[in-house]
Amino acid sequence: EPEVTQTPSHQVTQMGQEVILRCVPISNHLYFYWYRQILGQKVEFLVSFYNNEISEKSEIFDDQFSVERPDGSNFTLKIRSTKLEDSAMYFCASSEGQGYSNQPQHFGDGTRLSIL
Amino acid sequence: AQSVTQLGSHVSVSEGALVLLRCNYSSSVPPYLFWYVQYPNQGLQLLLKYTTGATLVKGINGFEAEFKKSETSFHLTKPSAHMSDAAEYFCAVSDRGTGTASKLTFGTGTRLQVTL
């Protein structure tokens, strides 16, 4: 079964450094998402992406965050200047269609980001 | 804004006993409803979803859930728990047909423990 893959599985970065999290969505999917889960808390929506532009973003997704689909397969999340509170598990997801078209979101195994 | 409430952050059942994990949503229009499972160090795996039609939906691993509009609930059940069911379970909702990529709003999760 096709799956969403995320790299790396664990990223350790110094505070203030830039970090890029990478995702390869399922190949025929058109909608892409990033979520994060701070340790012990619930999964929170960050951003959704369709047709090479952001569809929706949460309050968490401020100017320090950006997303890109640099080629036909990768979908990246960049954090420009990391803060301690950015430490979390970051999940990428993709879906074939929007919610009303009955297609669920499929998640990767996540990247654990640790900011020192 | 959508919200999801999962009663009980931890539930413990004996192997072979009924599993009942509770989920209530708040929305003026019934959303799409999902249950995801997260095993240790893994991503979120879709268990089942409700979009339209029959209100009792069956998912993988013997789980099922019933949408009750009058109670704004979507509780997850399994008649007989197995040790392998020990995991964290998340209820999630998304809006219907907003015309954009529909984000998921998650509950806080319920950790299921299965004992011998």
Chai-1 contact restraints between the chains, C-beta under 6 A:
chainA,res_idxA,chainB,res_idxB,connection_type,confidence,min_distance_angstrom,max_distance_angstrom,comment,restraint_id
A,Y31,B,A101,contact,1.0,0.0,6.0,A-B,restraint_1
A,K42,B,F106,contact,1.0,0.0,6.0,A-B,restraint_2
A,K42,B,T108,contact,1.0,0.0,6.0,A-B,restraint_3
A,V43,B,F106,contact,1.0,0.0,6.0,A-B,restraint_4
A,F45,B,K103,contact,1.0,0.0,6.0,A-B,restraint_5
A,S48,B,A101,contact,1.0,0.0,6.0,A-B,restraint_6
A,S48,B,K103,contact,1.0,0.0,6.0,A-B,restraint_7
A,Y50,B,A101,contact,1.0,0.0,6.0,A-B,restraint_8
A,S55,B,T100,contact,1.0,0.0,6.0,A-B,restraint_9
A,S55,B,A101,contact,1.0,0.0,6.0,A-B,restraint_10
A,E56,B,T100,contact,1.0,0.0,6.0,A-B,restraint_11
A,E56,B,K103,contact,1.0,0.0,6.0,A-B,restraint_12
A,Q98,B,A101,contact,1.0,0.0,6.0,A-B,restraint_13
A,Q98,B,S102,contact,1.0,0.0,6.0,A-B,restraint_14
A,G99,B,Y32,contact,1.0,0.0,6.0,A-B,restraint_15
A,G99,B,S94,contact,1.0,0.0,6.0,A-B,restraint_16
A,G99,B,S102,contact,1.0,0.0,6.0,A-B,restraint_17
A,Y100,B,R96,contact,1.0,0.0,6.0,A-B,restraint_18
A,Y100,B,G97,contact,1.0,0.0,6.0,A-B,restraint_19
A,N102,B,T51,contact,1.0,0.0,6.0,A-B,restraint_20
A,P104,B,L46,contact,1.0,0.0,6.0,A-B,restraint_21
A,P104,B,K49,contact,1.0,0.0,6.0,A-B,restraint_22
A,F107,B,G43,contact,1.0,0.0,6.0,A-B,restraint_23
A,F107,B,L44,contact,1.0,0.0,6.0,A-B,restraint_24
A,G108,B,G43,contact,1.0,0.0,6.0,A-B,restraint_25
A,D109,B,Q42,contact,1.0,0.0,6.0,A-B,restraint_26
A,D109,B,G43,contact,1.0,0.0,6.0,A-B,restraint_27
A,G110,B,G43,contact,1.0,0.0,6.0,A-B,restraint_28
